[in-house]
């Protein structure tokens, strides 16, 4: 279950915080305080002692849309803040008639939301795309395009919706107690929750709810969808990482000197930058927790890593990699055993045709194990993608 925050109010600077819980073990090592119980994916905390300096703060929290949201302030006056100011609610994520498979990944750039808007605008299919921002205020912005509409909700939620809908997408702003209207026809949403956790780093939570083909998600395991979704993220990841560094060089207020956005498909990026300048002073207010400088670019293998940024936190991908690794070993054992049997058995015991068949099977199993090893590496560890030059 992903962990998210809420609390950046209207007119406030974009203030983000994150929760790091830990405990001191019996042997004095510092260890993570969040543990995952594999049987039901429940999270629980281990408390070793009650020394005040070692205790974690209790933040007001609420579970909504399969996400745990918390208010980043433990002062007593905020104890019941979740009753007064709830996070944005997207009813399709809780609607059983919609599929709602979620994914998450840590990405190496801090201002993730405009980058994802750019990603959406780039998928034009080779033709011009008409996008226009209709309204922009302290509560975000609303944009229209040919195939549907999209909305940015500060500080870090963006979603696009299309299909037949009688209320122009306003269903996604109802409260959890309201019953969302049943639309006729096919409908699909793109939901992105982008949480900057430190300068140059963000956590992305995504979901693509739809009310058709729901049975597919019950048959095909999540990790297969994650392979394709991670490939899309990887295709722009390095370019967007460099873009953030260049924007910092020229200054956030001069971002257009580092980015060329001439088309109508870039309206979402321009709209976000306008909102950020007007209501958040072009930056995230880290409240002195971090400096504004970005960390240096890591090696390519670390930048494009999938295992530590996604797989280790995804139960479906972790299960898949264990099963595929076991299958790889089985194929290698069959291959080696088959060759061993052929070598040990005398020539006149088995026919030449049988010997040829066993050797062919051994070769095929070995080739399959090598292919499987490459498949595991490129889809769960590191995808090799031709990257643009830093000078381009």
N, C-alpha and C positions, 0 to 999 in steps of 0.2 A: 504494500500500500504506500503510494508516494506521500511525501511530507511537503506541505506548501504553507505559505503564510498569507495573512490578509492584514490590512491596516493602513495602507497609504490612502488617506482621505482626500476629498476634493480640496484643491488648492494647496495641498502640502507638497513639499519636495518628494521626489521618488526615493523613499526610504526603504531599504531592504535589510533583512537580518536573516540569520540561519541558526539552527539549533545543533550544537555539538555536545553530546552527552557521553561521559566516560566514567570509568571507575578504576580504582587501584586494586589490583589483584593481591592475593595472599603473598606472592613472592615479590611484590613491589613494582610490577610492570603496569604501565598505563595501557588499558584496553578499552575497546569500544563498549559502550553501555547498551547499545541496541543489539538485540539478538533476534534471529528469525527462527520460529518454530516451524519445521518443514511440514508438519502434519496439516496445519491449517493456515500457514503464512501469517500467524498472529505475531505481533511485536510485544515484547515485554522488557521491563527494566530490571537490572540487578543492582541492588543497593548493598554495599559492603559495610558501611558504617554511617554515622549521622553527624560527623564533624561538619561544622557550618561551611568551612572553606572548601570542602570536598563535595558538597551537595549541589545538585542541579536545581535551577530555578523552575518553578511550576508555571508554565505559560497557559493562558486561556486557550482552549482548543475546541474544535468542532469537526466532526466527520461529515463530509458532504461530497457528492459525486465520486465516491470511492477514494477520496483524498482526505488526509488529515490536515486541516488548516490550523495555524496557531497565530495568535496575536503576539508580536515581539516585545511585550512589556509585561513584567510580572508584578507591577504595582497593584495594591489592593483595589483601587478604583476601577481597574480593568477586569476584575474577576468575572463579571457577567457580561462582558462586552459582546460576546457572541450572540446574545439575545437581542442586542440593539443594532449591531452592524454585522450582518452576515456577508460572507464572501459571495461573489457573483455565482448564480446557480444556473446550470445548463440542464434542463429536465431530460433531454434526450440521452444523457449519460446514465440515467436511472430508469429509463423506459425499457421494459423487457421486449418491446417490439423492435427495438434498435440494437444492433451489434455495438459493442463498446469496448473493444480490445485496446488496452492502453500500452504504451511503451515509454521508456525514459532513457536518457543518455546525458552524460556530462560532455560538454562541448567547450573547445578552447577559445571562446571569445565571450566578452562580458555583456555587451548590449545585444542580446540574442533576438529580441523581438523584431527590430528592423531588418535583421538579416533574414529571418524567416518570411517576412513580408516580401522581401526581395526574391526569395526562393519561390514563393507562390506566383509572383508576377513573371518570373522567368519561364514558367512552364506554359508557354504560349502555343505550342504546337506549330510554330513556323508562321503565324499570322498575327496581325496587330490585335491588341487587346485593349478594349475600352474600359478604363477604370477611373472613377471620379469620386473624390471625397465630398460627401454631401454636407455633413455637419462635423464640427470640431470644437470641443469645449473641454472643460476641466475633467469631465467624465469619460474622455476618450474621443473616438471619432467613428463615423459610420460611412461606409463607401459602397457604391453601386457598381456592378459590372454586368456584362452580358448574361452570364450564366447564373447569377445570384448576387448576394450581398455579403459584406463582411463588416466586422466590428472589432475595435480595439478597446479593451476595458483595462484601465490602469490598475496596478502597475505592470502586469505581466501576462494578461490573457488576450489572445487573439483568436477569433473563430470566423470561419466563412461558411455560408449555408446556401444551398441551391435546391432546385426541384420545385414541385408544386406546393405552395404554402399561401394560405389566405391572409396571414397577418404579417407578412414581410419580415418574418424572422423574430418578431418581438417575443415569441414563445420562449426564447432562450434567456429571458430576463424575469421570469416569474419566480415566486418564492417556492421553497420545497413543499409547502402545504397546498399550493394550487395544483389543479389537475391540468396538464397541458392538453390543448385541443388536438384531436386526432385529424391530421392532414390526410387528404386523399392523394394518392400517387406516391411516386418514389421521391425520397428526400435523403440528402447526404450532407454531413457537416465535416469541416476540418477544424479541429480544436488544438491549439498550441498554448501551453503554459510554460513560459520561459523565465526562470528564476536566476538572476545574477547572484552568485554566491561569494565572489571576490573579483577584483579587477582582472579581466582577461579570462574568466571562467563562469560558465552558466550551467544550469541543469534544465534540460528540456523534457517536458511531459507532453505526449501527444496522443490523440485519439481521433478516429475517423468514424463516428457513428453513422449508421445508415439503416433504413427500415426495409431493405430488400436484400435478398441473399443472406439472411441471417444464419441459415443452416450451414453455410460454408465455414463460419467461424467455429461451429461445433464439431466439425470433422477435421479440418486442417489445423495443426498445432500452431500456437502463437509464434514460435521461433521462425517458421517459414515466412510469415508476414514481416517479422523483424529484419530478416535478411534483406528484403527489398527496400524497406524503409531506411535502414542504415546505409544502404548503397546510395540512396538519394541524398542523405545528409552528408555522406563522404564526398559526393561529387562537387559540392561547393565549400566544403569545410576549410580547406587551405586558403582559398581565395578570400573568404570572409575573415579569416584570421589575419591575413595581411592587410585587408581593408581597415580593420580596427586600428592596427598599428599606424597606418598612414593618416587616419583621421586624428589620432592623438598628436601626430607630428605637426599637422596644420592647425590644430585646435578644433574642438567640437563645434564651435560657432561657425567655422569655415569648412564644414564637412563637404560642401559641394565642390571644393577645390580638389578633394581626394576621390570623389565619386561622380561619375558622369551619368545623370539620370534624365535623359531627354524625352522619353516616351510616356504615353499615357499609362502604360503598364507599371510605371514607377510611382504612380500616385500614392500608393500605400506607404512607400518609403519616405516620400516627401511629407506626407501627412504625419507620420510618426515623428519625424525630425522637427516639424513645426510644433507639435504637441510638447515634445521634450524641451524645446527652447522656451516655450511660453509658460509652461507650468512646472518645470523641473530644472531650470537653469542649465540645460544641455548636459546634465550628468546625474548620476546616482549619488545620493547623499549617504556615504558610508559611516557618518557620525564618528569620524576619527579612528575607526577600526582598521582601515587600510589607507595606504597612500594612493594617490591617483595615477601613479605610474604603472604601466603594464609589465608583467614578467617577460623575460626574453623568450624568443621563440624556441620551443623544445625541438629535439631531433624529429625527423619525419616519422619514425616508428612510434614515438610517443604521441605525436600530434594526431596521427591517424589511428591510434589504438582503439580497438573495439572491446577487448576483453575487460580491461579495468574500467572503461567508461560506460559499458552497458552489460556485458554478459554476466559479470560477477554479481550484478544487482538484479538480474532477470531469472526467475525460477525456471521459465520455459527453456531459455537458451542454455542455462546451466545443465538442465536435464538432458537436453539434446546433445550437448558436447560430450557428456559422460557416455551416452548410448552410442554415439558415432565413434568415439575412441575405443569402446569395447568391440564394436564391429570391425574396426581397423585391425585390432589385435587378433580377432577370430580369423579374419581373412589371411593374415600373415601366418598364423599357426597352420591353417589348412594348406597353404602354399608350401611351407617348409615340410610338413608331415607328408604331403603327397610326393615330393621329391625324395624324401627319405625312404618311403615305401618302395618307390620304383628302383632306387639304388640298392636297397637291401634284398629285394626279391630276385631270384635267379631268372635268367632270360627265358627259360623253357617253362616257367610256372604260369606266366600270363602271356597272352598273345601280344603281338606287336600293336594291334589296333587298340587294345586296352591300355597298353603302356603309353601310347601316343595320347589317348584321351586323358589319362591321369596327369601327364606332363602339361597338356594344354590347359587343364583345369588349374594346375598350380601356377602357370604363367598368368592366367586370367585373374586369379585371386590376388596374386602379387600386384598386378597392374591396378586392380580395383582398390587395393589397400593404399597404393601410392596416390591414386586419384582422390581417394577419400581424405588422405592426410592433407593434400593441397586444398581440398574443399573446406576442411575444418579451419585451416590456417587463414585462408582469405576471407572467410565469412564470420569467424568468431574471434580472430586475433588481429589481423592487419590486412587491409585491402590495399593492394598496390594500384595507385591511380596516377596517371601522368599529370604532374602539377605544373602550373604556370611559373615562370621565373620570377624571382623577387623583383627584378628590374622591369618586368612588363607592366 
